[in-house]
Amino acid sequence: MRKMSALTRERVRRAIPIAALVLVSIAILASLFVASRPAKRTITYQNKPLDVWFYGSRTNFFREQTRRAAQEAFDALGTNACPFLLAKLETARGNGPLYCRLYRILPLWARSRLPYPISGDDIKAIALQHMGQMSIISAEQVQTLSDCVPRLRNPRLRMSGFQVMRMKHQAHPAFLGLCRKLLNDEHPGIQLEAAVWLGKSALASDPAEPRLFPILITALESKEKRRPNLDISGYTYEQWPPGTPKPLPFPLPPSAYVVPPDQALRDRITGALDRLERYLTQEQKDHFRRAEQAQREQANK
């Protein structure tokens, strides 16, 4: 067998990354074609499918004007628009980091022929934003929204979904059910948020829930246990990985806050434990009072 010449080997070496890029591009474009096929049943508003209202031209997806026009369409359709938004929460995949990187290095003429990259998490975050602004939503749809939240893979999205449920549907039975589910969430910050609101709703929830007191008292005693909650309190669009907030150019001084975030979280935890106190054992009450006293002494230093 004849050996390849040095020139042939060099040509093969140069061709491999190009061939790989072509194959990846073909795979991405094929997946986009499949994902972009129209659904069998399309809801329209003013003769335009809801996808057109939701995405705009894609390049203006995050602009206020697009979001305002989309919300007007959803409000006009009322509960008929909710299945569309819930489907975005459940199935929207969007584009991945690889497609985003390829899109950004392509020449302008090529980018103009391809869909603008939007991550699946950004699509879900926008859908949650619209769900939070809906003026009409049925009880069944509230339950469906609640069921969607624990299945969101990004913990920042789960936190955002929880806050939509809290702000809009706290009186619905699904909210306390969601709190109980999220006590088992894999992210400790979400566990803590669910525990705080279960504690505040002690009269309507199950105050004997065994996981409740340990989560709250541990977080009251430890700043490190509170940190995961604060770390996922924000969501930023157009970031890779999706949702990761942009770093601040400089840290905000304590004077920039009316109440520093960690102190505000401690106050909420203390408030939840106060509501739970009548249901605690004497040992738990003593533990709570010691922790509360320690926090006061630390604040006075």
Secondary structure as the mmCIF struct_conf table of DSSP 4:
data_model
#
loop_
_struct_conf.conf_type_id
_struct_conf.id
_struct_conf.beg_label_comp_id
_struct_conf.beg_label_asym_id
_struct_conf.beg_label_seq_id
_struct_conf.end_label_comp_id
_struct_conf.end_label_asym_id
_struct_conf.end_label_seq_id
HELX_LH_PP_P HELX_LH_PP_P1 ARG A 2 SER A 5
HELX_RH_AL_P HELX_RH_AL_P1 ALA A 6 ALA A 35
TURN_TY1_P TURN_TY1_P1 SER A 36 SER A 36
BEND BEND1 ARG A 37 ARG A 37
HELX_LH_PP_P HELX_LH_PP_P2 PRO A 38 ALA A 39
BEND BEND2 LYS A 40 ARG A 41
STRN STRN1 THR A 44 TYR A 45
TURN_TY1_P TURN_TY1_P2 GLN A 46 ASN A 47
STRN STRN2 LYS A 48 PRO A 49
HELX_RH_AL_P HELX_RH_AL_P2 LEU A 50 TYR A 55
TURN_TY1_P TURN_TY1_P3 GLY A 56 SER A 57
BEND BEND3 ARG A 58 ARG A 58
TURN_TY1_P TURN_TY1_P4 THR A 59 PHE A 62
BEND BEND4 ARG A 63 ARG A 63
HELX_RH_AL_P HELX_RH_AL_P3 GLU A 64 LEU A 77
HELX_RH_3T_P HELX_RH_3T_P1 GLY A 78 ALA A 81
HELX_RH_AL_P HELX_RH_AL_P4 CYS A 82 THR A 91
STRN STRN3 GLY A 94 GLY A 94
HELX_RH_AL_P HELX_RH_AL_P5 PRO A 97 ILE A 105
BEND BEND5 LEU A 106 LEU A 106
HELX_RH_AL_P HELX_RH_AL_P6 LEU A 108 ARG A 111
TURN_TY1_P TURN_TY1_P5 SER A 112 ARG A 113
BEND BEND6 LEU A 114 LEU A 114
HELX_LH_PP_P HELX_LH_PP_P3 PRO A 115 PRO A 117
STRN STRN4 SER A 119 SER A 119
HELX_RH_AL_P HELX_RH_AL_P7 GLY A 120 GLN A 133
BEND BEND7 SER A 135 SER A 135
HELX_RH_AL_P HELX_RH_AL_P8 ALA A 139 CYS A 148
HELX_RH_3T_P HELX_RH_3T_P2 VAL A 149 ARG A 151
BEND BEND8 ARG A 153 ASN A 154
HELX_RH_AL_P HELX_RH_AL_P9 PRO A 155 HIS A 169
TURN_TY1_P TURN_TY1_P6 GLN A 170 ALA A 171
BEND BEND9 HIS A 172 HIS A 172
HELX_RH_AL_P HELX_RH_AL_P10 PRO A 173 LEU A 182
TURN_TY1_P TURN_TY1_P7 LEU A 183 ASN A 184
BEND BEND10 GLU A 186 HIS A 187
HELX_RH_AL_P HELX_RH_AL_P11 PRO A 188 LYS A 200
TURN_TY1_P TURN_TY1_P8 SER A 201 ALA A 204
BEND BEND11 SER A 205 SER A 205
TURN_TY1_P TURN_TY1_P9 PRO A 207 ALA A 208
TURN_TY1_P TURN_TY1_P10 PRO A 210 ARG A 211
HELX_RH_AL_P HELX_RH_AL_P12 LEU A 212 GLU A 221
HELX_RH_AL_P HELX_RH_AL_P13 LYS A 223 ASP A 231
TURN_TY1_P TURN_TY1_P11 ILE A 232 ILE A 232
BEND BEND12 SER A 233 SER A 233
STRN STRN5 THR A 236 THR A 236
BEND BEND13 TYR A 237 GLU A 238
BEND BEND14 TRP A 240 PRO A 241
TURN_TY1_P TURN_TY1_P12 PRO A 242 PRO A 242
STRN STRN6 GLY A 243 GLY A 243
HELX_LH_PP_P HELX_LH_PP_P4 THR A 244 LEU A 248
BEND BEND15 PRO A 249 PHE A 250
HELX_LH_PP_P HELX_LH_PP_P5 PRO A 251 PRO A 253
HELX_RH_3T_P HELX_RH_3T_P3 PRO A 254 ALA A 256
BEND BEND16 TYR A 257 VAL A 259
HELX_RH_AL_P HELX_RH_AL_P14 PRO A 261 LEU A 276
HELX_RH_3T_P HELX_RH_3T_P4 GLU A 277 TYR A 279
BEND BEND17 LEU A 280 LEU A 280
HELX_RH_AL_P HELX_RH_AL_P15 GLN A 282 ALA A 299
TURN_TY1_P TURN_TY1_P13 ASN A 300 ASN A 300
#
